[in-house]
Amino acid sequence: MLLPDTMSTLNPQLLVAAAQQTLGMGKRKGLPRAACLHLAGELLAVVQGLKPAILYDCNSAGVLMLQGYLEKLQELGFLASGLHILDIGENSLIVDPEQACQHLEQVLLGTIAFVDVSSSQPHPSICSLEQLQNLKVLVTEIITHLQGLQRTSSLAASHSRLHSSHWNLCTVFGILLGYPVSYAFPVNQVDDNCLAMTPLRVFTAQMSWLQGQPPILLYSFSVPESLFPALRDILNAWEKDLRTRFSTQNDFAELRISSEIVTLPAVAL
């Protein structure tokens, strides 16, 4: 989907203008320059297979605005067609359907871990996908939905909606965004969990893109420090896979994966 040598000739200011012209809200001028470039970098990461999707959270721009933005990037030669806007709840994710399906199929094979952070238990605990049958059905449903999307050669980015009234969106987004560990808890406990004052190891993956610009934040997620030894193999496998994918592309450089331990009085999921 990436056109060859686009960034060697494309002026970054065109990427800024594309976002500011299409994603502006009300009387506001548009997104800040840094946010515009970071968003473009995240989309390029999806195209390059470094993550299955991004969650658009820059502002409350709707589907039509996002479609206009993606069209603009395609007209600039920055992206080819193929990205899809997936609405879940009141949230918009931008996904590569084919890569997202491949990722979700791997999830069903047990490549990621789930941590139960229900407020009814004193400490977080690891649970398997087999223990979360409803979630397994949900992942299968998303795969079926994405596989059913019709490919189009049109410049317009495609769009679809998934009904999610009984879904735990925190868990679903963790899966779709490619995290190796996702938190799970009952839907009726969305405002409560057992992570308060629990030491968390926060992982970040960053990479360099445009000279003179801040790095692109590729991943940011946490795991309870008490479970880190038990999750080490899954985390190591995730890092190895990411570094392998990273080595096959030329748009980004200097992948840096780090972690730090934090303890917070409350954790919102």
Backbone hydrogen bonds, N-H to C=O, Kabsch-Sander energy under -0.5 kcal/mol:
donor,donor_aa,acceptor,acceptor_aa,energy
6,T,3,L,-1.1
9,T,5,D,-0.5
9,T,6,T,-1.2
10,L,6,T,-1.8
14,L,11,N,-2.1
15,L,11,N,-0.7
15,L,12,P,-0.6
16,V,12,P,-1.8
17,A,13,Q,-2.6
18,A,14,L,-2.1
19,A,15,L,-1.7
20,Q,16,V,-2.6
21,Q,17,A,-2.5
22,T,18,A,-1.2
23,L,19,A,-2.6
28,R,25,M,-1.9
36,C,32,P,-2.2
37,L,33,R,-2.2
38,H,34,A,-2.2
39,L,35,A,-2.3
40,A,36,C,-2.0
41,G,37,L,-2.3
42,E,38,H,-2.4
43,L,39,L,-2.2
44,L,40,A,-2.1
45,A,41,G,-1.8
46,V,42,E,-1.8
47,V,43,L,-2.4
48,Q,44,L,-2.2
49,G,46,V,-1.6
50,L,45,A,-2.8
51,K,45,A,-0.7
54,I,94,I,-1.8
56,Y,54,I,-0.6
56,Y,92,S,-2.6
57,D,55,L,-0.7
66,L,62,G,-2.2
67,Q,63,V,-3.0
68,G,64,L,-2.2
69,Y,65,M,-2.3
70,L,66,L,-2.6
71,E,67,Q,-2.4
72,K,68,G,-2.0
73,L,69,Y,-2.1
74,Q,70,L,-2.0
75,E,71,E,-2.6
76,L,72,K,-1.8
77,G,74,Q,-1.1
78,F,73,L,-2.1
79,L,73,L,-1.1
80,A,1,M,-1.4
84,H,95,V,-2.8
85,I,158,S,-2.6
86,L,84,H,-0.6
86,L,93,L,-3.3
87,D,85,I,-0.6
87,D,160,S,-2.7
88,I,86,L,-0.5
88,I,91,N,-2.4
89,G,162,L,-0.8
91,N,88,I,-1.9
92,S,56,Y,-0.5
93,L,86,L,-2.6
93,L,91,N,-0.5
94,I,54,I,-2.4
95,V,84,H,-3.0
95,V,93,L,-0.6
96,D,52,P,-1.5
100,A,96,D,-3.0
101,C,97,P,-2.3
102,Q,98,E,-2.0
103,H,99,Q,-2.3
104,L,100,A,-2.7
105,E,101,C,-2.5
106,Q,102,Q,-1.5
107,V,103,H,-1.9
108,L,104,L,-1.9
109,L,105,E,-0.6
109,L,106,Q,-0.7
110,G,107,V,-1.9
111,T,106,Q,-1.4
113,A,180,P,-2.7
114,F,127,C,-1.1
115,V,182,S,-2.2
116,D,114,F,-0.5
116,D,125,S,-3.3
117,V,115,V,-0.6
117,V,184,A,-2.6
121,Q,118,S,-1.6
125,S,116,D,-1.6
127,C,114,F,-3.0
131,Q,128,S,-0.9
132,L,129,L,-1.1
135,L,132,L,-0.7
136,K,132,L,-2.0
137,V,133,Q,-2.2
138,L,134,N,-1.9
139,V,135,L,-2.7
140,T,136,K,-2.0
141,E,137,V,-2.1
142,I,138,L,-2.2
143,I,139,V,-2.2
144,T,140,T,-2.4
145,H,141,E,-2.2
146,L,142,I,-2.7
147,Q,143,I,-2.6
148,G,144,T,-1.2
149,L,146,L,-1.2
151,R,149,L,-0.5
158,S,83,L,-0.8
160,S,85,I,-2.1
162,L,87,D,-2.9
167,W,164,S,-1.9
169,L,167,W,-1.0
172,V,168,N,-2.3
173,F,169,L,-3.0
174,G,170,C,-1.8
175,I,171,T,-1.9
176,L,172,V,-2.7
177,L,173,F,-2.4
178,G,175,I,-1.4
179,Y,174,G,-2.1
182,S,113,A,-2.4
184,A,115,V,-2.8
189,Q,186,P,-2.1
190,V,187,V,-1.1
192,D,189,Q,-2.2
194,C,117,V,-1.5
197,M,264,L,-3.7
198,T,195,L,-2.0
200,L,262,V,-3.3
201,R,223,V,-3.3
202,V,200,L,-0.8
202,V,260,E,-3.2
203,F,201,R,-0.6
203,F,221,F,-3.2
204,T,258,S,-2.4
205,A,219,Y,-2.3
206,Q,256,R,-2.6
207,M,216,I,-1.6
208,S,253,A,-3.0
213,Q,210,L,-2.0
216,I,207,M,-3.0
217,L,215,P,-0.5
218,L,205,A,-2.7
218,L,216,I,-0.9
219,Y,205,A,-1.6
221,F,203,F,-1.9
223,V,201,R,-1.7
225,E,199,P,-2.7
227,L,224,P,-1.5
228,F,224,P,-0.6
228,F,225,E,-0.9
231,L,227,L,-1.7
232,R,228,F,-0.9
232,R,229,P,-0.6
235,L,231,L,-2.4
236,N,232,R,-2.9
237,A,233,D,-2.3
238,W,234,I,-2.2
239,E,235,L,-2.4
240,K,236,N,-2.6
241,D,237,A,-2.4
242,L,238,W,-2.5
243,R,239,E,-2.6
244,T,240,K,-2.0
245,R,241,D,-2.4
246,F,242,L,-2.7
247,S,243,R,-1.7
248,T,245,R,-1.3
249,Q,246,F,-1.4
253,A,208,S,-2.2
256,R,206,Q,-3.2
258,S,204,T,-2.4
258,S,256,R,-0.5
260,E,202,V,-1.6
262,V,200,L,-2.7
262,V,260,E,-0.5
